[in-house]
């Protein structure tokens, strides 16, 4: 196997038992870095310290990661203009917080007849009123008795 010492210098291709002796003499561990290489590559290192540093890197990456939530606004086809304006204002707040918004238009009973006309018109009206702050991630689609549209913040 090819062995790399604790300083990053190559010791060359040596037998496994000799590599283990060198690692033991240095008071460190022999860790297989690449098993698929020909010959396999091993490194002499402190494995506990390596795992600790790896977990720290992952924790830092997780901290810097932005979490995007999906907020949901539910409407009905008979929602009045004032209530609709109020819901659009809430959508704007969610988009300002860099969250995506799922706009759900639920049809009950015989309202489903108006899904293609009135429902589509209502969601398009919302999309037009949010043009300045939002981008349509998913256009309106029917999911059972609901019409759903996803809106995301403009970058």
C-alpha positions as CSV (number, residue, x, y, z in Angstrom):
1,X,0.0,0.0,0.0
2,X,1.1,3.6,-0.7
3,X,1.7,5.4,2.6
4,X,1.7,9.1,3.4
5,X,3.2,10.2,6.8
6,X,1.9,12.8,9.3
7,X,3.7,15.7,7.5
8,X,2.1,14.9,4.1
9,X,5.3,13.3,2.6
10,X,5.0,10.1,0.7
11,X,6.8,7.1,2.2
12,X,6.2,5.1,-1.0
13,X,4.7,1.7,-1.5
14,X,5.4,-0.5,1.6
15,X,3.8,-3.6,3.2
16,X,0.9,-3.2,5.6
17,X,2.7,-4.5,8.7
18,X,5.5,-2.1,8.2
19,X,3.1,0.8,7.7
20,X,1.3,-0.2,11.0
21,X,4.7,-0.3,12.8
22,X,5.6,3.2,11.6
23,X,2.1,4.5,12.7
24,X,2.5,2.9,16.1
25,X,6.0,4.3,16.5
26,X,4.7,7.8,15.8
27,X,1.8,7.2,18.2
28,X,-0.8,7.8,15.5
29,X,-3.3,5.8,13.5
30,X,-3.0,4.3,10.0
31,X,-6.1,5.4,8.1
32,X,-7.1,4.2,4.6
33,X,-7.8,7.3,2.5
34,X,-8.5,5.7,-0.9
35,X,-9.4,2.1,-1.2
36,X,-10.2,2.2,-4.9
37,X,-6.7,3.4,-5.9
38,X,-4.1,0.9,-7.1
39,X,-2.3,0.4,-4.7
40,X,-4.6,1.5,-1.9
41,X,-3.5,4.8,-0.2
42,X,-3.2,5.1,3.6
43,X,-2.2,8.0,5.8
44,X,-0.6,8.2,9.2
45,X,-2.7,10.6,11.3
46,X,-4.5,11.2,14.5
47,X,-7.9,9.8,13.6
48,X,-9.7,11.3,16.6
49,X,-8.5,14.8,15.8
50,X,-9.4,14.2,12.1
51,X,-13.0,13.3,13.0
52,X,-13.2,16.3,15.3
53,X,-12.1,18.7,12.6
54,X,-14.5,17.1,10.1
55,X,-17.4,17.5,12.5
56,X,-16.4,21.2,13.1
57,X,-16.4,21.8,9.3
58,X,-19.8,20.3,9.0
59,X,-21.2,22.4,11.8
60,X,-19.8,25.6,10.3
61,X,-21.3,24.7,6.9
62,X,-24.7,24.0,8.6
63,X,-24.5,27.4,10.3
64,X,-23.9,29.3,7.1
65,X,-26.7,27.4,5.3
66,X,-29.8,29.5,4.7
67,X,-33.0,27.6,5.7
68,X,-35.9,28.4,3.4
69,X,-39.3,27.7,4.8
70,X,-42.4,27.2,2.8
71,X,-45.3,29.3,4.2
72,X,-48.8,28.5,3.1
73,X,-51.7,30.9,2.4
74,X,-55.1,29.3,1.9
75,X,-57.9,30.9,-0.1
76,X,-61.4,30.1,-1.3
77,X,-62.9,31.2,-4.6
78,X,-65.4,33.5,-2.8
79,X,-62.7,35.3,-0.8
80,X,-63.6,39.0,-0.9
81,X,-61.3,41.8,-2.2
82,X,-60.2,43.2,1.2
83,X,-59.4,39.7,2.6
84,X,-57.5,39.0,-0.6
85,X,-55.5,42.2,-0.2
86,X,-54.7,41.2,3.4
87,X,-53.4,37.8,2.3
88,X,-51.3,39.4,-0.5
89,X,-49.8,41.7,2.2
90,X,-48.9,38.6,4.3
91,X,-47.3,36.9,1.2
92,X,-45.2,40.0,0.8
93,X,-44.0,39.7,4.4
94,X,-43.1,36.1,3.9
95,X,-41.2,36.9,0.7
96,X,-39.3,39.7,2.5
97,X,-38.1,37.1,5.0
98,X,-36.8,35.1,2.0
99,X,-39.3,32.3,2.4
100,X,-41.2,30.5,-0.4
101,X,-45.0,30.7,-0.3
102,X,-47.5,28.1,-1.3
103,X,-50.8,29.7,-2.3
104,X,-53.6,27.1,-2.0
105,X,-57.1,27.8,-3.5
106,X,-59.5,25.2,-2.1
107,X,-62.8,24.4,-3.8
108,X,-65.7,23.0,-1.9
109,X,-68.8,21.3,-3.3
110,X,-69.9,22.7,-6.6
111,X,-67.2,25.4,-6.6
112,X,-65.0,22.9,-8.5
113,X,-66.9,23.8,-11.7
114,X,-65.2,27.3,-11.6
115,X,-61.6,25.9,-11.1
116,X,-60.5,26.5,-14.7
117,X,-62.0,30.0,-15.0
118,X,-62.4,31.8,-11.7
119,X,-59.7,29.9,-9.8
120,X,-57.1,30.4,-12.4
121,X,-58.1,34.1,-12.7
122,X,-57.7,34.6,-9.0
123,X,-54.3,33.0,-8.8
124,X,-53.1,35.0,-11.8
125,X,-54.4,38.2,-10.2
126,X,-52.3,37.4,-7.1
127,X,-49.2,36.7,-9.3
128,X,-49.6,40.0,-11.1
129,X,-49.9,41.9,-7.7
130,X,-46.7,40.3,-6.5
131,X,-44.7,40.8,-9.8
132,X,-42.4,43.4,-8.2
133,X,-41.2,41.2,-5.3
134,X,-41.8,37.6,-6.4
135,X,-41.1,35.0,-9.1
136,X,-43.5,32.2,-9.9
137,X,-41.7,29.0,-8.9
138,X,-44.6,26.7,-10.0
139,X,-47.6,28.0,-12.0
140,X,-51.1,27.1,-10.8
141,X,-51.9,23.4,-10.9
142,X,-54.8,21.3,-9.8
143,X,-54.2,18.8,-6.9
144,X,-57.5,17.1,-6.2
145,X,-59.9,19.8,-5.1
146,X,-57.2,22.4,-4.6
147,X,-55.4,24.6,-7.0
148,X,-51.8,25.3,-5.9
149,X,-49.2,27.9,-6.9
150,X,-45.7,28.3,-5.5
151,X,-44.1,31.8,-5.2
152,X,-40.5,32.6,-4.3
153,X,-38.6,35.8,-3.6
154,X,-36.8,37.6,-6.4
155,X,-33.0,37.3,-6.0
